[in-house]
Amino acid sequence: MTRSLMTAATGMGAMQFYMDNISNNLSNLHTNGFKRTRVEFQDLMYQAIREPGVRNFEGAMAPAGIEVGLGVKPAGTTRVFEQGSPNRTENPYDVAISGDGFFQIMLPDGGIGYTRDGSFNLSSDGTIVTSAGFFLHPQIVLPEGSQDFQVTADGRVTVRLPGDDLSIDIGQIEMVRFINPSGLRALGGNLFAASDASGVPIASLPGEDGAGVLMQRYVEASNVQIVDEMVSMIAAQRAYEIVSKAISTSEEMLQVANNLKR
C-alpha cells in the first residue's frame, strides 16, 4: 500500500508541474515574441519482482516478467519556436522577424542576449534600444535630425538627413541562428542566452543562410494558442483528480487492513 501512495504522489506532483507550465504559457499570451513550452514526462525506475525470461523449476521460460513502476517525473520542458503572428504597430522602430533567427542584445554585464521581441525604441542619444533600455547589437545610432527612418527586409537601416533628398545607410541589423534553439536558456525579459545544448550562435544577415527577413512596423506576437492550453488544463485537472483518487483508495485499503484485528 505504501508503494501505491508514493507512486500516486509522484503523479500529483507531475500534474502540478504540468499545470505550472500551462499557467506560464497563458500568462504570456500577450508577450511579444514569447514561445510556449511543453512538458515531457518519463516513467521512474521499476521494481523487478521477476525478470523476463526467467526459467521456473520445471525449466519453462516465463514469457514476461513482473515489474512494478514507481511513478512519473518531468523529463524536460521543450520550447516550441513556431512563428507567432505579426502585429502591425505605428512605431517605425518596431521590427519583426519572419522566419528563423534572433536579434542580438547587449546586456548590462557585457554579454550578448538573444530575443525575438523586436519592439525597439530610441534612447536619449538616438541609439536603438529595447523596451528595457538594452542596446541592439551591433549598435545603430541615428544622426541628429534624422527623418524617414527605414529598415529593409535584409536589415539595412537608412535615414534621410535634413536638406537631403536621398537616404543614407547608417547601419545593418545582424541576426543569429542556433542549431537547437530549444536548448537556449531563458533569462526572462524576453531574452535568451546560449548554452551547450543550443550550440554556438551562427551569425548571418536577414534573408541569408536560412535566416528570416525583417518586417518594419510589426512585432511578433506570442505563439500561445489559448484553446490548446485550455484543453491541456482540463486534461491536467482530470489527471490530478484521478491520481488523488488512487491515494484515497489506497488509504481506505490500509484502513480496512488495520481494522482486521477488530
C-alpha positions in Angstrom: 0.0 0.0 0.0 2.8 2.4 0.8 4.2 1.9 -2.7 0.9 2.9 -4.3 0.7 6.0 -2.1 4.2 7.2 -3.1 3.6 6.3 -6.8 0.4 8.3 -6.9 2.1 11.2 -5.1 4.6 11.5 -8.0 1.7 11.7 -10.4 0.1 14.5 -8.5 3.4 16.3 -8.4 3.9 15.8 -12.1 0.4 17.2 -12.9 1.1 20.2 -10.7 4.3 20.9 -12.6 2.3 20.5 -15.9 -0.3 23.0 -14.6 2.5 25.4 -13.6 3.8 25.3 -17.2 0.3 25.9 -18.7 -0.1 28.8 -16.3 3.1 30.4 -17.5 2.1 29.9 -21.2 -1.3 31.6 -20.6 0.3 34.4 -18.6 2.4 35.3 -21.6 -0.4 35.2 -24.1 0.3 38.9 -25.0 4.1 38.9 -24.5 5.9 39.9 -27.7 8.0 37.1 -29.2 7.1 34.6 -26.5 7.5 30.9 -27.3 5.3 28.4 -25.5 6.8 25.5 -23.7 5.6 21.9 -23.4 6.4 19.4 -20.7 7.8 16.0 -21.4 7.4 13.2 -18.8 9.3 10.0 -18.1 8.4 7.0 -16.0 10.5 6.3 -13.0 12.5 3.2 -12.2 10.8 -0.2 -11.9 11.0 -2.7 -9.1 11.6 -6.1 -10.8 9.9 -8.9 -8.9 10.7 -11.3 -11.6 12.9 -10.7 -14.7 11.5 -11.5 -18.1 12.9 -14.8 -19.5 13.5 -16.4 -16.1 13.0 -20.2 -16.1 10.9 -21.9 -13.4 11.7 -25.1 -11.6 10.3 -27.2 -14.4 12.6 -25.4 -16.9 9.9 -23.4 -18.7 10.7 -19.8 -19.6 8.4 -17.1 -18.3 7.3 -15.1 -21.3 7.0 -11.9 -19.3 8.4 -10.6 -16.1 6.8 -8.9 -13.1 7.7 -5.3 -12.8 6.0 -2.6 -10.7 6.5 1.1 -11.7 7.3 3.7 -9.1 5.7 6.7 -10.8 6.5 9.6 -13.1 8.8 12.6 -13.3 9.1 15.7 -15.6 11.9 14.9 -18.0 12.2 18.4 -19.5 10.4 21.5 -20.9 10.8 22.0 -24.6 10.3 25.5 -26.0 8.3 25.5 -29.3 9.7 28.0 -31.7 6.7 28.2 -34.0 6.2 31.6 -35.7 4.0 34.0 -33.9 1.5 36.2 -35.8 2.9 39.6 -36.9 1.0 42.5 -35.4 1.0 45.9 -37.1 2.1 48.8 -35.0 2.5 52.6 -35.5 6.1 52.6 -34.2 8.7 52.9 -37.1 11.3 51.3 -34.8 9.4 48.1 -34.3 10.8 45.1 -36.3 9.5 41.6 -36.6 11.4 38.5 -37.8 9.6 36.4 -40.4 11.4 33.1 -40.3 14.3 31.8 -38.2 16.7 33.9 -36.2 17.2 36.2 -33.2 18.1 39.8 -32.6 21.3 40.3 -30.6 21.0 42.4 -27.5 23.9 43.9 -25.4 23.4 43.0 -21.8 24.5 45.2 -18.8 27.2 42.8 -17.9 28.7 43.0 -21.4 27.3 39.7 -22.6 25.0 39.1 -25.5 21.4 38.0 -25.1 19.1 36.9 -27.9 15.4 37.8 -28.5 12.6 37.5 -30.9 11.0 40.7 -29.4 11.6 43.5 -31.9 9.8 46.3 -30.1 12.6 48.8 -30.2 12.8 52.5 -29.3 15.3 55.3 -29.3 17.4 56.3 -26.3 18.2 59.9 -25.4 21.3 59.9 -27.7 19.5 58.3 -30.7 20.6 54.7 -30.1 18.2 51.9 -30.9 17.3 50.1 -27.6 14.9 47.5 -26.3 11.9 48.3 -24.0 14.3 47.7 -21.1 16.9 50.1 -22.4 19.4 47.5 -23.7 21.3 48.3 -26.9 20.7 46.4 -30.1 24.0 44.8 -31.2 25.7 46.0 -33.3 24.6 49.4 -32.2 22.7 51.7 -34.5 22.8 55.4 -33.8 20.6 57.8 -35.6 22.2 61.2 -36.6 20.6 64.2 -35.1 17.6 65.5 -37.1 17.2 62.2 -38.9 14.0 61.7 -40.9 12.2 58.9 -42.8 13.7 56.0 -40.7 13.5 52.8 -42.8 14.5 49.1 -42.2 14.6 47.0 -45.3 13.8 43.3 -45.4 17.6 42.4 -45.5 18.3 44.6 -42.4 19.7 47.7 -43.9 18.9 50.8 -41.8 18.5 54.1 -43.7 17.5 57.7 -42.8 17.2 61.0 -44.6 19.1 64.0 -43.2 17.6 67.5 -43.3 18.1 69.2 -46.6 18.9 65.9 -48.4 16.6 64.1 -50.9 18.4 60.8 -50.8 18.5 58.3 -47.9 21.8 57.2 -46.5 22.8 53.9 -44.8 23.5 54.2 -41.0 23.8 50.6 -40.0 23.0 46.9 -40.6 20.8 44.7 -38.4 22.5 41.4 -37.9 20.9 38.2 -36.7 22.0 34.8 -35.3 20.6 31.3 -35.6 21.1 28.2 -33.5 21.3 24.5 -34.4 19.0 23.7 -31.4 17.1 26.9 -30.3 15.1 24.8 -27.8 18.3 24.5 -25.9 18.6 28.2 -25.2 18.5 29.3 -21.6 15.6 31.7 -20.7 16.8 34.8 -18.9 13.4 36.5 -18.5 12.6 39.9 -20.0 12.1 38.2 -23.4 15.8 37.3 -23.6 17.7 34.0 -24.1 21.3 33.0 -23.5 23.3 30.4 -25.4 24.1 27.1 -23.8 26.0 23.9 -24.6 22.6 22.4 -25.7 21.8 25.2 -28.1 25.2 25.3 -29.7 27.1 28.4 -30.7 25.3 31.3 -32.4 25.6 31.3 -36.2 25.8 34.9 -37.4 24.0 35.8 -40.6 22.3 38.7 -42.3 18.5 38.7 -42.7 17.4 36.6 -45.6 20.7 34.8 -45.9 21.8 31.3 -44.9 18.4 30.3 -43.7 17.7 33.4 -41.6 14.4 35.1 -41.8 13.6 38.5 -43.2 12.6 41.7 -41.3 9.3 43.4 -41.3 9.3 47.1 -40.2 6.4 48.4 -38.1 5.5 44.9 -37.0 6.1 42.9 -33.8 5.8 39.2 -33.4 3.0 38.1 -31.1 3.2 35.1 -28.7 2.6 31.7 -30.3 0.5 30.5 -27.4 -2.8 29.1 -28.6 -5.4 29.7 -25.8 -7.7 26.8 -26.9 -4.8 24.3 -26.8 -3.8 25.5 -23.4 -7.3 25.3 -22.0 -7.7 21.7 -23.3 -4.3 20.8 -21.6 -5.5 22.5 -18.4 -8.7 20.3 -18.4 -6.6 17.2 -19.0 -4.2 18.1 -16.2 -7.0 18.7 -13.8 -8.7 15.4 -14.6 -5.5 13.5 -14.3 -4.8 15.2 -10.9 -8.3 14.2 -9.7 -7.8 10.6 -10.8 -4.4 10.2 -9.2 -5.7 11.8 -6.0 -8.5 9.2 -6.1 -5.8 6.5 -6.2 -4.3 7.9 -3.0 -7.6 8.0 -1.2 -8.4 4.4 -2.3 -5.0 3.2 -1.1 -5.7 4.9 2.2 -9.1 3.2 2.5 -7.5 -0.2 1.8 -4.9 0.5 4.6 -7.7 1.3 6.9 -9.5 -1.9 6.1 -6.3 -3.9 6.8 -5.8 -2.0 10.1 -9.3 -2.9 11.2 -8.9 -6.7 10.6 -7.8 -7.2 14.2 -11.2 -6.0 15.4 
